[in-house]
């Protein structure tokens, strides 16, 4: 089934932190000639905005979140992420912003604000479709997606991948902090009441614990047609 709002074919990919879904989704988009939508980047940018505005992670006041987000712009331009017209592509990749993105992503004003952005982005450059990657692509944002995948890996493997990724960026991280980060993100992202991370009905599950990026990509390609 193709998406009806002008996006062409939507490939929805969900999965937990460190499952390899971002790398695979980016490579898949390139191979298919599709746009790539990294929705985690949107949650990270929104969290950065809230933290910069002084909103504390345990602020229970939805009105405060709404007022900070009102008028905020988050855009992708040539693979970079712009928050209020400023390039924040690097800034949103720190472990701190990762933590806050998971915390604030449980809040309704944040999810409502980003829902429209996600549905409106992509598919505008005449490509055949988009590869949309996140936690609720197949369950909430694009339930009519052409193909749905749920990418996972065991917790230890995901922690190791997250650790390697952050080390490459010289982040101040140890394997044990990466392990506890992955565990607490899993817990928060799967247990929140709105749009929790879950495998959508009909989604194809791929466990990447013992698969390379290339092997995972091949598995996905085999399932497409
Ligand atoms: O994929 P990521 O690590 O960049 O995502 C950061 C956080 O954003 C993640 O812990 C949960 C949240 N998120 C979400 O709730 N829904 C999405 N579609 C994507 C990300």
Boltz pocket constraint, residues with backbone or C-beta under 6 A from the ligand:
constraints:
  - pocket:
      binder: B
      contacts: [[A, 17], [A, 39], [A, 40], [A, 41], [A, 43], [A, 44], [A, 98], [A, 101], [A, 102], [A, 105], [A, 106], [A, 133], [A, 134], [A, 135], [A, 136], [A, 137], [A, 185], [A, 189], [A, 195]]
      max_distance: 6.0
